Amino acid sequence: MKEFILIFRHENVNGKVSPEQMQTWMKQQMDWVGTIAAQNKFVGGTGLLFDNAKVVDHKKLITNGPFGDIKETLGGYVIVRAESAEEAAEFAKGTPILQGEGNTVEVREIVKH
């Protein structure tokens, strides 16, 4: 069985939604992860904080935040076990992250060395 990373891309909603809405989304996400774990196909994952983010470019210049002129950023990831990219993409279709217009989940196979 292969491992795939599901990369969540979405708008930074910090300060734009209520704490109650954030709690609702987090519960939905945990429930979704639970359905994958129940199939013994969840490997791991986490959310990524926007606060204090840094970017280091090819000149080794450090700047604040991943944002610049982009509207979306990496919000987190989940690693799953699946037989194929298609199966992993089917898992991705269930994430509540996709409730947000323009949000996406990128599915990539993890290389094993």
N, C-alpha and C positions, 0 to 999 in steps of 0.2 A: 504494500500500500504506500502511496506517495503522500507527501505533505505539501500543503498549499497555504499561502498567506493571503488573507482577505484584508486588503488595505482600504480603510474608510476615509473618503475625501468628502469634506463638507465645510460649510461656512462656519467661522468662529462665532458661536452664539453666546459667548460669555457676556453677561450684562444685557442681553437682548431677550431673554426668556426668564420666567419666574423660577424660583427654586422648586416649586411644586411641579412645574412642567419638566424641569430637568430630572427630578426624582421619578416621574412617570416614564420618561425615556430610558432612564437607567434600569428601571424594573423590567421594561419591555426587552431591553438588550440582554439582561441577565436571564430572562425567561427563554429568549431565543438561544443563547449559549447553552442553557440547560437541555434544550431539545437535541442539540448536537452532542453534548456530553453523554446523554442517555443512550446514544448509539455508539459510545466509546470512540468517537471520532474528533473530539476536542483535544487539542494539544496544549494551547495556551493563548495568551493575548492580553492586551491592556489598552486603556485609553492613553492619549498623549496630551499633556498640558500645553496650553498656549502661553501661559505666563513664563517670562524669563527665557523664551526660546531664542536661540542664536543661530546664525548662519555663518559658515566659514567658506569663503570662495577660494578659487584656484590661486589667488595672490596671498592667501592666508589672512585676508581682511575679515574681521569679525563684525557682524552687524546684528542689531536686535530684531527678533521676530522672523518668522518664515513668510511674512505677508507681502510686503512691498505693494505691488499693484494687483496681486492675485486676489480672487474672491473666495477661493477654497483652499483648504490646507489639509494636512494629514491629521485626522482626529483620533486614530488608533488602529489596531489590527487584531485579528484572530488567526490562529494557525489551526488548520483542520487536517485530518487524515481523509483521503478520498482515493478512489480508484482512478479518477480522471479529472481533468479541468472542468468538464461538464458537470460532474457530481459536485465539485467544490463550488461552481457557479450556482447550482441549485441551492446549496446552503446559503450563499450570499443573497439570493433573492428573498430570503426570509428575514433579513435584518431590519429592524425598525429605522436604521439610519436612512433607508431609502424612502421614508415618509417625507423627508425634506426635499423640496423641488430643487433639482440640480445636483443633489448628493449622488455619489457613486461609490461602488465597491470594485476595486481592481483585484483580480484573482491571478496569482502568479505561483508557479511551481517552485518549491524550494530545492535548490541543488544540494545533493548529499555528496560529501567528499569521502 
